[in-house]
Amino acid sequence: MITGIICEYNPFHNGHKLQIDYARKTLGSDKIVVALSPDFTQRGEIALLSKYERTKIALELGVDLIVQIPINAATDSALGYAYGGIKVLDSLGIVDTLLFSCEDNDIDILTKIAYCELNETNSYTNTLTSSLKKGQNYPTSRENAVLSCFMDSDSERIRDILSKPNNILAIEYIKAIKLLNSNITPVCMKRVGASYKDNNIEGNIASASAIRNAIQSGNIDTIKYTVPNQAYNSYKRFYNDNTFLYPDDVSPMLGYKLLQGNLTEYKDCNEELSNRINNELHSFTNLTSFRSLIKSKNTTETRISRALSHVLLDITNDLYEDIDGRILPYIPYIYILGLNDIGSKLMSDIKDRCTLPYFTSYNDALEYSFKESSYDNSSVLKLISTDIGATRIYNMILANKTNKEVTSELSRKFLVV
């Protein structure tokens, strides 16, 4: 069995190690393939560590092969993120199972909710539209629409499921598998320990956000027992070298990018949000305070954060396509970040079975002729340039913070551990 996992590892912690162990010991997986977010995350924030540092740690702690989720998917909504991760895993041609963790590991009810949303019955559509017109934000409107598909006796159960972030992402994974007509089988394990939003560090399981907050606050010693020992030693070194990046480190570059005026060409930045950004730009001091300033009743702070990241990274609307009436990220290639000895043995199978071209260096990707595939060459090259550009921005911010030169993305080679 070859199990796929979609993740950010921002940073890698004990919960992630439990998931890998579950794949090995409970599912019987002999190989684990991860689709990893690059240098910016689904919340629209810069990653704590570069994609290469996170790849190295994951390979050392049990993952066999790591591929990159393209930047347009990695910073998209939950469905876009899920779609991008599933697309690259499915296109490898070798992954048969997708493992994810969620608060309610009831695959049947999660699947029913996913299919309810995909089918978009009149009841679902009418309720969603009505809720949005009343000024409710999308998550609340979506919950109301899903509830309209179930009997009243199930409403509290459904409401509870939809209140938990990992359940939401699990539902999106199932939807993405269906949209792609993938043969990958979804499998869920129950999330243990702290919840996604829990900022307390108690015991040996903590949320990634709590760990990030502890590091940023200078309390790195408090995370010692929440991450594998090998990872902790790396984190301690990164902390001492001042090589962790935090959300507000992007602020100077973001502020400059916001000066261009009309921002509606960027994903998630409609005319209303573009106007709100421009009207409040005189108050811009940093990312964190600005996104709080411009949030509104029907626009969540996370949605704003993603929109701002799209402006920063030049992620425009033309990097997405219409799939069955849904605007989803354009995914025309696979980029391999790293592998171990077991992963290297998968490469011959990938070569025979993959349905998208794959690359281990961006120079190879730039020289490849996509005209021989079903994808438009100029569109693919634009996405490649955007992927490269996102890492260049990350590297520039890191170099400015550490006053050390960072290896160019074009000269990087995939990692072998």
N, C-alpha and C positions, 0 to 999 in steps of 0.2 A: 504494500500500500504506500502511495506517495501522497502525503498530506500537505496542503497549502495553508498558509496563514497570512492574513493581511494585517499590517501593523505599522506603527510609527517608531516604537521602541524609544520613546522620548521622555525619560531614558528607559533602558532595559532594567526590569526589576524582578522580584521573586514571583510575582503573578505571571509574568511572561515565561519564566522557567517552569512553573507548574504546568502551563499550557503545553510546552514542549515535552515535558515528562508524560503528560496525559496522552499526547499523540503517540509517543513511543510505547508506553507500558499498557495503556488501556485500549487504544485503537489498534496497536500492533504495527504502527507505521515504521517502515525501515528507512524512509527518506523524508526530509522536511524541507519544503521550498517556501520561502517567504517573499511576499510582495511588500516592499518597504517604501514608505514616503521619503522623498528626497530632503532637501534642506529647509523646506517650509511645510507646515502641517495643515491638517483639515480645519483647524480653528483659525487659520490665517495668520499664524505666528511663526517666527523663525525658530528652527529647532535648536535645542540646547547644545547638541553636538552635530558635526557634519554627518552626512549620510555614510561617509567612508568609516568614520570612527564608530558609528552605530552598527555598521555592517561587520566590522572586525570583532566587536564585542559579541554580537549575535552568533557569528560563526564559531567563536571560541566556546560558546555556551550551548551548542547543540544543534544549530541550524546548518543545513548542508549546502543550500544554494539560495542566493538572494538576488532578486530582480527589482528594478526600480518602478514605482508607480509614477507615470509622467506627471509633471508639475500641474498641468491643467486639471487632472483628476485628483491629485493629492490635496489641492486647496479648494475643491468643489464642495457642494452640499453632500449630505450623507449618501444619497443615491449615486451621485457622480463619483464620489470616492470609492464606494463599493463596486460600481460598474468598472472603474479603471483597474482596481485590484483584481477583480474576477477576470477581466478581459486579458490581462497579461498572464495570469496563471493558466487560464484555459487555453490560451494561444501557444503555450509551451508544448501542449499535447501530451503531457505526462502526468499531470495532477488529477487524481480521481476523487479526493475528499477535501472539503474546506472545513477547517476547525476554527470556531470562534467561541469566545466566552461571553455570557450574558447573565443577567440577574435571574431570569426565569428560563431554565433550560428545558422548555416544553416545545419541541420542534413542531409539533402538530398545530398548536395555537398560533405560534409565530408564523407558520406557513399560511394559515387561514387569514391572518391579518394581511400578510403580504399579497395574497391573491385578491383579497377584497380591494386593496389599493390599485392593483394592476388592472382589475376588471372595470373599475370606475363605473359602477351602476348609477342609475339616475339618482338614487337616494344619496349615494356617496358624493357625486358631483354637485348636486343641488345644495347639500349641507355645507360642503367646502366653500362654494361660491357665496352662500348666504353669510357664513361666518366671516369670511374675508371682507365682505361689503359692510359688515357691522364694525369693522376696524380691529378685529381680533388678529393676532399675529398668526403666522403659518402653522407653528406647532400646535396651537390651541385649535385652530380651524381643522387641521388634519385629524386631531383626536376626535372632534365632533363628527367628522365625516366617517371615520372608522366605526364609531359607536352606532351610527345609523345602519350599519350592515349586520349588527348582532342583536340578539334578543335582549330585552331589558334585564333579564336575569344574569346576563353575562357582562353587563356594563361596568360594574365595579372591578371585575377581574381584568377587563380590557383596559380600563382607565389606569389601573395599577401598572400593567405591563408597559403602557405607552408613556408612563412617567419616568421610566428608567432608561438612561442613555445607551447602555450596551444592548438592551432589547431593541431599541430603535435601529441601531446599526445592524443587528442580526436580521431584522426584517428587511433592511435594504440589501443585505447580502443575498437573501433568498429571492428578492425581486430581480436583482441583477443577474443571478443564475438563470432565471426564467426568461428575462429579456434577451439573453445571449443564447438561449436554447442550449445551454451547457449541460454536459453529462456529469459535471462535478456534483457530488453528494454533500449537502450541508450537514454538519454535525456540531452540536453545541455542548459545551461543558458549563457547569454552573460557576459563575464568578464567586470567588471566596474573598473574605476579608473586606477591606475598606471599599466604599462605593467610589464611583468615578469622580464625584464632586467633593468627597471627604478630604479636608485639608489637614486632618490630624494624623500624626504618625504614632501609632501604638502597635506593638507586636512586630511581626516580621512581614506583614502584607500592608502596603500603603498604595494609594493611588499615584499615578504618574504626576498629577498636578501637585499633590502634597510634597512629593520628592523634589520637584522643580522649585517650588516655593521655599523649601528648606535650604536648598543649595543657594538660591538667589539671596536669601536672608542671611547667609553666612553660617548656617547651622548644618554644615555637611556631615558632621559626626553623628547627627540624629538619624541619618539614613542608613547607617552601617549595616543594620540587621534586616533592612527591607530590600536589599539587592544582593545578588550573589557576590561572594567575597572577591572573586576575580574582577568583577565589574566595579566594585567599590574601590579597589586599588587604582583602577584607571580613573574613576571619577575624582578621587583624591588628588591625583596628579594633574588632571585637567583644571581642577579648582585652584591648586597652587600656582599653576601656569596662567591662570586667568583666561582660559580658552573656552569657557562656557559662554554662550550667547543668550541674551534675554530679550523679551518682546520689544522693549523700548530702545534696544540697540539699533533698530532700523529707523528710528525717528528722523535723524537729519536727512537721510536719503529719501524717505517717504515724504517728508515735508516739501522737499524740492519737486518731487514728482507730482504732487497735488497742485502745484502752481499752474499747470497747463490749461486749466479752465474746464471745458466740457469733458466729462469723464465717462460718457455713456457708451463708448466703444469697449469698455472693460466689463468683463463678466460680473454680474451681480450688482452693477452700478447703474441703476435706471436714472431717468431724468430727475425724479424727486430727490434721490439720494445725492446725485451729482450737485444739484442746487444747494442742498443742505450743507454739503462739504464746503462748497465755495463761499456760502454765506457765513460760515463759522471759521473759515481758514485763518482769520486774523487772530484767533484764540489758540491756534495750534502750538503746543509745546512738546508733546510726545504722543506716541501711539495710544497708550493706555488711557490718558485723560481725554484725548480727542474722540475716540470711539464711544466713550461714555457720554460725551457732550452731544454727539449727533444721533444717538439712538432715539427711537421713537416707539410709540405704543405698538405699532404693527411691524417694526423692523428690529429684530433681535441684535444684541451686541455682537454675537458670533457672526451673523450675516454681514454686519458692517465690517468686522475684522477681515472676513474673507474678501469683501469688495476692496478694501484698502490694500490687501496683499496682491490682488489682481492688478491694481494700478501700479504698485511698486515693481511687480515682476513682468509687466507688459503682457498679461494674460487677457487677450481680447476675445470677443464673442465668436470670432471666426475659428477659434480652436475647439469648437463644439459643433455637434451635428444633431439633427432630428432623428431620433430612434423611436418609432412607434408613438409619435406625438410628444416625446420627452426630449429635452435638450440635454445631451450627454457629452462627455469629453471625447474628443477625437483621439483614438489610440491606434496608430499605424505601425508601431514597432516595439520591440522589447530591448531593454538595456540591462545587461548583467553587471551587478555591482561586485559580486564575490562568490567564492565557493571553497569547499574543502575537498579532501580526497574523495569522499562519497559523492559530492556534487559534481566533481569532474567526470565521474563515471556516467553521469546522466547526460552529458553533452552530446554523445553520439545519438541517443534516443531523441533528444531535443532536435538535433539536426534533421532527423528523419521525419519527425512528427509535427514540428512547429508550423503554425499557420500564419505567423507574422515573421518578418525578418528580425534577427536578433543581432546585437552588437556588444562587443566588450570594450570598445573605445569609440569616442565621439568622432574621431577622425575617420574611422571606417564608415560611420553612419553618414557623415557629410559627403563622402565619396560614392555612396551607394546610389544606384539608379532605381528609384521607386517607380519609374515609368513602366518597368517590367511587372509591377504588381498592380493591384486594383486601386491603389491610392494615388492621389495627385501629388506629383513630385514637389511642387512649390509649397503646398500645404504642409507636407511632411517636414520639409526643410525649415519651415517657420516654427513648427513645434519643437524640432531639434534645437533650433537657435534659442527658443524660449527656455527649454530645459537647461541648456548650457548657460544662458544668461542668468537664470535663478541661482545657479551655483557660483557664478562669477560675483553676483551681488553678495552672496553669503561670504565668499572668500574675501571680498573687499572689506566688508564690515569686520570680519575676523582679523584681517591684517592690520586694520586701523586700530583695533582694540589691543592687539598684542604687540604691535610694531614689529611684526615678523612677516616675511614673505610666505605666501601660501601657494602650494603647487597648483599650476594652471589646470583647469578641467580638461583641456585638450591634450595635455601630456600625461594625464592620469591613466593608470592601467588598473584593470579589475583586480580585486584582492584574492589571494590564494592563501588560505590558512591551514 
